[in-house]
Amino acid sequence: VYCMLSASFELISYTVRPVPGPNGSMSPVTAQTVDYGQSASFTILPDTGYHILSVTGCGGTLNGSAYTTGAITGDCTVSASFEINTYTITAEAGVNGGISPYGNIIVTHGDSQTFTITPATGYNIVDVLVDGVSVGAVTSYTFTAVNAGHTIFASFDRGVSGSCTPTISPRSALFQASGGAESITLNVDSQCGWTATS
């Protein structure tokens, strides 16, 4: 008596589940069925103003926005987290004045940042350049809804009121040979950079 035995086999499949954190998504959005030893791929999509912070799970690797799992040998989860973007505004000022805040200022995506420009005593604001473009001799400037890095630079010059021409009073005088109390006054505006030496 003979008998025949037969057997059939089926490849085992596992579930790979995407779990995106707040402020982003993953594609495909549904769990993927993956055969034993195969891999799955997901595209990681941060919301506007955010970037990918980390992607972990299933022994995978991240290349740009593409995450590919390792060889799947069991059910597993791919988790993605996202972080808001920050940008640097570089604020500088020339001599004889200042800008506040000064230096490399970190601003979060979508926020605003105001800078105050103050000349030193006896000086005026000449110009303020934002990203290399003049916005005039303003005393303050606000970046609104920041979504990129910027620069701001303030320059100053000596403030002058009236004429910078020295004056002599009186214009002429007669002095006695034997001496006397007559005098001539030289008037110089100190803001103009003039000094009387003799």
Summary of the structure (lengths in Angstrom):
residues: 198
radius of gyration: 37.1
end to end distance: 138.3
largest distance: 159.7
contacts: 480
relative contact order: 0.13
helix: 2%
strand: 49%
